[in-house]
Amino acid sequence: LQLQSNRITKMPTIPRLNDNIYGQSTFVTDCGVPSAFDEALECENCTMCCNEDDDCYPQEETKVVKWGLKGYGTFAAVLSACFIALCCMVAILLYIIARRKNIGNSLTSAVEMRIKQNDMYALSKIGKDSVYSYFVTDKVFGWFIASATLGIQVGILVFFILASEANLQNDRTDIQFTWQCPRDTDVCDDKSDETPFGWICFSLLMFAFLSKDMINGSKLIYHSAKITHSFKSRIRYFVGGTCLCSITLFALYVSTVYNKAIATSN
């Protein structure tokens, strides 16, 4: 049933056929954006949505929705919470192991000298020119600047997540409608030129640019578990390492989701 380009403004309730059996071209309407109407046509059972340019896109649930989550944003929140919890457990476990080995139990003058060296090490891992370096200091204003920067970065990345959501009736979506449903055939075809090779190149680029921050953040978390540090120092190193790893993983996640939404070629 292909009803695209017919200016139908209201759609009757028609059962959706099984996509696995009948494919994605069984029920096509003008439910995509930009729409030829003031408001995009609502059609919950449509398998394919076309816009005013006759470009189409399958209307289907994303994997995260199939997992029972609301969307990419909810999955990002759950993933971040799980990662932070994992970092906490790893740091606590490493600290317990260090305590049992009885390494540096007392804060002697030699240890105090070593604390300054540890601070320098932490700065070298997180980057002296990075705003996140304020997390490994004890300056309140520095922590405020670093926290504000982290919040702004997360807020910007959230906009890209929202633009990647598969809501084909939302004008804010950046999903590229790459399918075509010719009038002389009842089968729609995906005209996208992206291939697995493009995603391999993307993965290599992401690894090249983000692996350093991920490794250094992990080293800082490991460094925070040493018992030679004071409690405040351990907190500072842990927060710095966790924030660096978290924002790196979040940037990787957003880049993957957004590129999946907008990619039309390699």
C-alpha positions as CSV (number, residue, x, y, z in Angstrom):
1,L,0.0,0.0,0.0
2,Q,1.9,3.0,-1.3
3,L,0.1,6.3,-0.6
4,Q,3.0,8.8,-0.8
5,S,2.7,12.0,-2.9
6,N,-1.1,11.8,-2.7
7,R,-1.7,14.7,-0.2
8,I,-3.6,12.5,2.2
9,T,-3.8,14.4,5.5
10,K,-5.4,11.8,7.6
11,M,-4.7,8.1,7.7
12,P,-7.1,5.4,8.8
13,T,-6.0,2.7,11.2
14,I,-4.5,0.0,9.0
15,P,-2.6,-3.0,10.6
16,R,1.1,-3.1,10.0
17,L,2.4,-6.3,8.3
18,N,5.5,-8.1,9.5
19,D,8.6,-6.4,8.1
20,N,10.6,-9.6,8.3
21,I,8.2,-11.3,6.0
22,Y,6.9,-8.6,3.7
23,G,9.7,-6.1,3.8
24,Q,9.7,-2.3,4.5
25,S,7.7,-1.2,1.5
26,T,4.3,-2.5,2.5
27,F,2.8,0.8,3.8
28,V,4.3,4.1,2.5
29,T,2.9,7.5,3.2
30,D,3.9,11.2,3.5
31,C,4.7,11.0,7.2
32,G,8.3,12.3,6.9
33,V,9.8,15.8,7.3
34,P,10.0,18.3,5.8
35,S,6.4,17.8,5.2
36,A,4.1,19.2,2.5
37,F,1.5,19.9,5.2
38,D,1.5,22.3,8.1
39,E,2.0,19.3,10.4
40,A,3.6,16.0,9.4
41,L,1.2,13.2,8.9
42,E,0.9,10.9,11.9
43,C,1.0,7.2,10.9
44,E,2.1,4.7,13.6
45,N,1.7,1.6,11.5
46,C,3.5,3.0,8.4
47,T,6.6,1.1,7.4
48,M,8.1,3.9,5.3
49,C,7.8,7.7,5.6
50,C,8.4,10.1,2.7
51,N,8.9,13.8,2.8
52,E,7.9,16.6,0.4
53,D,11.0,15.9,-1.7
54,D,9.9,12.3,-2.2
55,D,12.8,11.0,-0.2
56,C,11.9,8.3,2.2
57,Y,13.1,6.5,5.4
58,P,11.9,3.3,7.2
59,Q,9.8,3.9,10.2
60,E,11.1,1.3,12.7
61,E,12.2,1.1,16.2
62,T,15.9,1.6,17.0
63,K,17.8,-1.1,18.8
64,V,17.8,0.9,22.1
65,V,13.9,1.2,21.9
66,K,13.7,-2.6,21.3
67,W,15.8,-3.0,24.5
68,G,13.0,-1.2,26.4
69,L,14.6,2.3,26.6
70,K,13.0,5.5,25.5
71,G,15.8,6.5,23.0
72,Y,19.4,7.3,22.5
73,G,19.4,9.9,25.3
74,T,18.1,7.4,27.9
75,F,20.6,4.8,26.8
76,A,23.4,7.4,27.1
77,A,22.3,8.2,30.7
78,V,22.2,4.5,31.6
79,L,25.6,3.9,30.0
80,S,27.2,6.8,31.8
81,A,25.8,5.7,35.2
82,C,27.1,2.1,34.6
83,F,30.5,3.4,33.6
84,I,30.9,5.7,36.6
85,A,29.8,2.8,38.9
86,L,32.4,0.6,37.2
87,C,35.1,3.2,37.8
88,C,34.1,3.4,41.5
89,M,34.3,-0.4,41.9
90,V,37.6,-0.6,40.1
91,A,39.1,2.2,42.2
92,I,37.9,0.7,45.5
93,L,39.2,-2.8,44.5
94,L,42.6,-1.4,43.6
95,Y,42.7,0.5,46.9
96,I,41.8,-2.6,48.9
97,I,44.6,-4.6,47.1
98,A,47.1,-1.8,47.9
99,R,46.1,-1.8,51.6
100,R,46.6,-5.5,51.8
101,K,50.1,-5.1,50.3
102,N,50.7,-2.5,53.0
103,I,52.3,-0.1,50.6
104,G,53.0,3.3,52.1
105,N,50.7,3.3,55.0
106,S,52.0,6.4,56.8
107,L,52.3,10.0,55.5
108,T,56.0,10.7,56.3
109,S,57.9,13.7,55.1
110,A,59.2,11.6,52.2
111,V,55.6,10.8,51.3
112,E,54.6,14.4,51.4
113,M,57.3,15.2,48.9
114,R,56.0,12.4,46.8
115,I,52.5,13.9,46.9
116,K,53.7,16.9,44.9
117,Q,55.2,14.5,42.4
118,N,51.9,12.7,42.2
119,D,50.1,16.0,41.5
120,M,52.6,16.7,38.7
121,Y,52.0,13.1,37.3
122,A,48.2,13.7,37.5
123,L,48.5,17.0,35.6
124,S,50.6,15.3,32.9
125,K,48.0,12.6,32.4
126,I,45.0,14.9,32.2
127,G,46.9,17.6,30.3
128,K,48.3,20.8,31.8
129,D,46.6,22.9,29.1
130,S,43.2,21.1,29.6
131,V,40.5,22.7,31.6
132,Y,40.0,19.3,33.3
133,S,43.4,19.8,35.0
134,Y,41.5,21.9,37.5
135,F,39.9,18.7,38.8
136,V,43.3,17.5,40.2
137,T,43.9,20.7,42.1
138,D,42.4,21.8,45.4
139,K,41.2,25.2,44.1
140,V,37.4,25.7,44.4
141,F,37.2,28.2,41.6
142,G,39.1,25.8,39.3
143,W,36.7,23.0,40.1
144,F,33.8,25.4,39.2
145,I,35.4,26.2,35.9
146,A,36.0,22.6,35.1
147,S,32.5,21.5,36.1
148,A,30.9,24.3,34.1
149,T,33.0,23.3,31.0
150,L,32.0,19.7,31.4
151,G,28.3,20.6,31.7
152,I,28.5,22.8,28.6
153,Q,30.2,20.0,26.6
154,V,27.6,17.5,27.7
155,G,24.8,19.9,26.9
156,I,26.1,20.5,23.3
157,L,26.5,16.7,22.8
158,V,22.9,16.2,24.0
159,F,21.6,18.4,21.1
160,F,23.3,16.0,18.6
161,I,21.7,13.0,20.4
162,L,18.2,14.6,20.1
163,A,18.8,15.3,16.4
164,S,19.6,11.6,15.9
165,E,16.4,10.2,17.4
166,A,14.3,8.3,14.9
167,N,11.2,10.5,15.1
168,L,10.4,11.0,11.5
169,Q,7.6,13.5,12.2
170,N,9.9,15.8,14.2
171,D,11.3,18.8,12.2
172,R,14.4,18.8,14.5
173,T,15.6,15.4,13.4
174,D,18.7,15.4,11.2
175,I,18.1,11.9,9.8
176,Q,18.9,11.8,6.1
177,F,16.0,10.3,4.1
178,T,18.1,8.1,1.7
179,W,15.3,5.8,0.4
180,Q,13.4,6.1,-2.8
181,C,10.0,4.6,-3.6
182,P,9.5,4.9,-7.4
183,R,5.9,5.0,-8.6
184,D,6.5,2.3,-11.2
185,T,7.4,-0.3,-8.6
186,D,6.1,-1.4,-5.2
187,V,9.6,-1.9,-3.7
188,C,11.5,0.9,-2.1
189,D,15.3,1.1,-2.4
190,D,18.0,2.5,-0.2
191,K,20.2,4.9,-2.2
192,S,22.8,5.4,0.6
193,D,26.4,4.7,-0.5
194,E,27.8,4.0,2.9
195,T,29.6,0.7,3.3
196,P,31.3,-1.2,6.2
197,F,34.6,0.3,5.0
198,G,33.4,3.7,5.9
199,W,32.6,2.6,9.4
200,I,36.0,0.9,9.7
201,C,37.7,4.3,8.8
202,F,35.5,6.1,11.2
203,S,36.5,3.6,14.0
204,L,40.2,4.1,13.2
205,L,39.8,7.9,13.3
206,M,37.9,7.8,16.6
207,F,40.6,5.5,18.1
208,A,43.4,7.7,16.9
209,F,41.8,10.9,18.4
210,L,40.2,9.6,21.6
211,S,42.4,6.7,22.7
212,K,45.0,9.0,24.4
213,D,42.4,10.6,26.6
214,M,40.8,7.3,27.5
215,I,44.2,5.7,28.4
216,N,45.3,8.7,30.4
217,G,42.0,8.9,32.2
218,S,42.3,5.2,33.1
219,K,45.8,5.7,34.4
220,L,44.5,8.6,36.6
221,I,41.8,6.3,38.1
222,Y,44.4,3.7,38.8
223,H,46.7,6.4,40.3
224,S,43.8,7.5,42.6
225,A,43.8,4.1,44.3
226,K,47.3,4.4,45.8
227,I,47.2,4.6,49.6
228,T,50.1,7.0,49.6
229,H,47.7,9.8,48.7
230,S,45.5,11.6,51.2
231,F,41.8,11.1,51.0
232,K,41.2,14.4,49.3
233,S,44.0,13.7,46.7
234,R,42.4,10.3,45.9
235,I,39.1,12.0,45.3
236,R,40.6,14.7,43.1
237,Y,42.5,12.1,41.0
238,F,39.5,9.9,40.7
239,V,37.1,12.6,39.7
240,G,39.6,13.9,37.1
241,G,40.2,10.5,35.6
242,T,36.5,9.6,35.6
243,C,35.4,12.8,34.0
244,L,38.1,12.5,31.3
245,C,37.1,9.0,30.5
246,S,33.3,9.7,30.7
247,I,33.4,12.7,28.3
248,T,35.6,10.8,25.9
249,L,33.2,7.8,25.8
250,F,30.2,10.1,25.5
251,A,31.8,11.9,22.6
252,L,32.5,8.6,20.9
253,Y,28.9,7.5,21.5
254,V,27.4,10.7,20.2
255,S,29.7,10.7,17.1
256,T,28.6,7.1,16.3
257,V,24.9,7.8,16.7
258,Y,24.9,11.1,14.9
259,N,27.0,9.8,11.9
260,K,24.6,6.8,11.7
261,A,21.7,9.3,11.3
262,I,23.2,11.6,8.8
263,A,25.7,9.4,6.8
264,T,24.8,9.0,3.1
265,S,28.2,7.8,1.9
266,N,31.7,6.9,3.2
